[in-house]
C-alpha cells in the first residue's frame, strides 16, 4: 500500500519554518553546536538541520527532544492551551432549562 503524500498548506509551512528558525536561534543563543544538540537529543545532525528548517517530515518526538535539550520543552505544552474558539463553541452548545425547576 503506497504512502499518502502529506499536503502542507503555505500558511502551515510558514509556521513550521518560523518554529525551526526560533529553535535555531535558541541553540545559537546558548552557543551550542549542531553536533552537541544532536548528540544530546539522540538524533542525527541532518535531522537537527531538518528541524531548524521546519521540515514537516520530522517526528514531533524529535522536535520535543531538541526543545528539551534547549530547556524549552514546556513551550510545547502551550500549544492549543488557550482555545478561545473551542470554548465559545462549547459554551454555545450548553442548553438551558426551558422551565424553572419545581420547588
N, C-alpha and C positions, 0 to 999 in steps of 0.2 A: 504494500500500500504506500503510495508516494506521500511525502510530507506536504502538508499545506503550507503555502507561502504566506508569510505574515505581511500584511499591508500596513505600513506605517504612514499615517497622515502627516502632512508637513508640520502642523502645529505640534504634534506629538514628537516629531523628530527634533524640532527646535527646543522643546522642553528637555529631551534627553541630552542634546548637545550642551545646553546650559548646565545641566546637572553634572555632566562629565567635566566641563570647564571648571566648575566650582570644586569638584573633587581634586582636580589637578592643582588648582590654586591653593587648596588646603594642604596638599602634600608639599608644595614648594614653600609655603609659609613655615612649615615645620622642618624645612631643609632636609627632607628625606628623598633619597634617590628612588627611581623606579624599581631598582633591584631590591632595595631594603623593604619597600612596601609590598612588593610581590612576594618576597620570601616570608614576611610576617603574616601575610594574608593567605599563604599557601596556594598561590595562583602563579601562572606564568607571566613573564613580562609582556608578551603580546596580549594576554587577557587584560592586564592592567592598562595597557595602551588603548585597547578597545573600550574599556570603561571610561577612560579620560576623554575619549572621542564621543561618548554617549551611544555606544552601539546597542541596538535593541536585542541582539542575539546573545548577549551575556546574561547569565542567570542572576536573579535577584540575590541569591546567596553570595555570589562573588562580589556584587556591589556592597552587600552588608559586611562582608569580611574586610573590604578596603575601608569602609566607614569606621569599622571597629578599630582597625589599626590606627586610624587618624583621630580616634576618640570622638567620633561624630555619630555613633550608632543610634543614639537617642533621637537624632533628626529624622530617622526613618519612621519612628513612632508618631511623628507629627503629621504624616501623610493622612489625609482624609479625616483628621481629628475634628476639625470644625466644619461639619457637614450641614451648613445652613440650609441648603436646598432640601436635603433629606429630612431635616427636622420640620421644615414647612410642609412638605408633602405628608409626613406622618401626622402632623397636627391637623391638616385638612381632612384627614380620614377619621378623626376622633368624632364619634357620634355622641350627640346629647340626647338625653331622655326627652320624649315628646310630652310626657305628663310629669307633673310633680309627684314625688313618692307619697304613698299613703302614710298617714300619721299613725 
